Structures are given as structure tokens and as C-alpha cells.
Amino acid sequence: MPIFVRYKHGDITNSGILTHIGQQKVVAEIDGSFYETWATNGKYYPLEEVELLSPCTPTKIIGVGINYYSMAKALSVEIPSTPLFFLKPASGVTGPDTNIIIPSISRQVDYEIELAVVIKKRCQKIASSEAMEYILGYTCSNDVTAVDLLESGKPWLLPKGFDTFTPLGPYIVSDINSDRLYMETFLNGKRTQGGSTRDMIVKIPELIAHVSNIMTLEAGDVLLTGTIPGKGTLYAGDQVVISISDIGSMKNVVISS
């Protein structure tokens, strides 16, 4: 089960896999690409000596609103008849241990834990039965949103599109059962969100099929699959931890712009 990472060691940015030498976690550098062919090249770095970056560099990020039964119930809204998709720019991606920056024009920035799906290869007009072969793996995401800038009936690009509003990480994990993952958010050490992906309304293969019939997905693109109840507001100085079983955790500190 490969665990893919992107990292910086000194002035060098590279890709690798997370593995062990004895009891020590190390990053094994690879030649090639996650998305095509790759092989380790014999260079290893202790995990604590590298800076983990966003594990992928998408051309686009597609989110989906109200995709958990528990969230629809918490908001007292009807379950959508079709998925409610929105776009986030690639420029909003940040790493698993970087700062989330609150823009000066917003007074309410919220966090939302989400399971992120990373696309493996170009994907266009496929059926849900084909979708799994297009998935590289899964990572953690925080779908940060300036909720005070949301306006009914208008696109969500402004409130969701600021720089640092899509933390991803720490790894891309393949070959896991995405229907049985447990998600938790901790704000300043207090657990605020908790739930299972088994509560998802539209499952991942159907989401990928829907999107691929609207737009072409490229290798490295990211699909956010919805959040669970308990999302809350971030303030400068906060620390938010996003954790998903079988994947890992990421910690981001909040600062003002």
C-alpha cells in the first residue's frame, strides 16, 4: 500500500513514499511520477528532517455540498436530487503544516473536514463502474470558507477561493476502503467534528462519474467529498487539526493577513 508524499529537503522539492527503516519513519525518494511509473532511487530522509508539502498539485479542485445525511439533517435541508458541485482554484492549495490566512475582507472563516480523492489519470465521460481505476488515493482536506461572503444564488468561488483555503495532506494513501473511514476535527485541542464516510450520500465512484461527464479530470486533480456536522469558525491564533483514519493528520495554524 504505497503512501505518497511531496516534500522539501533543504532547497530541493521532490516526491517520495513514506516507509520505515527499522522503527524509524523515512521518506524514500522516487524517480518518476506517482501517476505513471516510479521507483525508489536509494535516497532516504528521516521524516522529521523534511517539510511535507501538499501531496499533489491539482489543476483544479472540485467540491460537493451537502453530501452527508447527518449534515443535511443538521442543517434541516432536503437531500439534493443531484450533487451540488463547486470549484476551488489550485492557488488555494497549501500544505499539511502551513498557515491558514484569514483575508482582511472576511469576518467569519469556517473550517470543514473533508476526505479528498486524488485522480490518477485523465478521466473523461466514464461510468461509476470504471471510477476506481482512476483513483490514485486519498488524503485529508480542510475546505476553508469565508461564510460571510456567501450569497444565495451566486457562485461559491469568492468565499472558497482565497489563498491557503485548501490545506491538503499529509500523504496520499492508496488501497484503503474509503467507505469506512472515521473523520475528526480538533480546534485548539477540542474535538468539534466526528463522523464516518459510510454516511456519505453520493458515493465516490458516482461523484467521479458525475464530474467526468461535465469536465475532464487530470492526474493530480482533487475531488472533495463533503463535510460532516460540527464545522466552526477560525480566528487568528487558532490551531486546527484534521484527522482521517488510515490516512493521518494535518495541523494548520490560523493567522490574519
Secondary structure, DSSP 8 states (H G I E B T S, - for coil): --EEEEEEETTEEEEEEEEEETTEEEEEEEEE-TTS-EEEEEEEEEGGGSEE--S---S-EEEEES-BHHHHHHHT----SS-EEEEE-GGGEE-TTSEEEE-TT-S-EE--EEEEEEE-S-B-S--GGGGGGGEEEEEEEE--EEGGG--TTS-SHHHH-STT-EEEEEEEE-S--GGG-EEEEEETTEEEEEEEGGGBSS-HHHHHHHHHTTS-B-TT-EEE----TT--EE-TT-EEEEEETTTEEEEEEEEE-
